[in-house]
Amino acid sequence: MSLAEEHCVPCRGGVPPLAGEELRKFAAQVPEWKVIDGHHLAREFAFPDFRTALGFVNEIGAVAEVEGHHPDVCLSWGKVEVRTWTHKIDGLTESDFILAAKIDQLHQKG
């Protein structure tokens, strides 16, 4: 099953953030996302105008609500920047990669 077909699992804390080979394995599945300092994922998406970018932000918001996992999203003219990490453990979990894959899937549809 691909990451985009899975669902985010709420983190209750008490687990270590992904690191090493496990982190690399998940990162390879969302190659357009950057792992920043082993702490969060980031990706920038380009659009032809503000309206299209805003529509994409709204789609991200809908997916985030369904998954119960909410990224930081920055909207500007023709550009959307997304960052995600699991705040409860201040690092990355599988859910961050699932959300990234779902956001990639939205972008591919558009």
C-alpha positions, 0 to 999 in steps of 0.5 A: 500500500502506498503512503497516500493510501494510508491514514495518519495516526494521532501521536500520543508522545513517548515515541522517538522521532524517525531517524537514520535508515527508517527516516531515509526509507520514508523520505525516499517515498516522497522525493520532492519533499526536503527533510530539514535537520531531521526535524520536519518536511518542507515543500514548495508548490508553484501555481500560475496565480493566487486563486489556484494556489488558494484552491490548493491550500483549501484542499490541503486543509480538507485533507488535514482535517480528515487525517487529524494531522495539520501542516503549516501552510504559507500562501503567497501569489503563485506559491504555497509552502508546506511544512509538517512535523509531529509537534507532540514529539518535536520531530517526524513520524510516519504520519508526516510522510503519509500527509506529504504523500496525500498532498503530493497526490492532490497536486498531481490531480490539479 
